């Protein structure tokens, strides 16, 4: 995970969009944690991991 975060900052392409997506994902995750909604939390984490995988593909294609 640290490697992906470091690569994100090194990429400097669409960093604002990537950061905004991650921020929104984390807010969504926190909201469902506060509500103790396990089903919605699982969905939110899955969405976040899909965003992270998409970001990782950017790195793979830019190498």
Buried (B, 14 or more C-beta within 10 A) or exposed (E): EEEEEEBBEEBEEEEEEBEEBBEEBEEBBEEBEEEEEEEBBEBBBEBBEEBBEEBBEBBEEEE
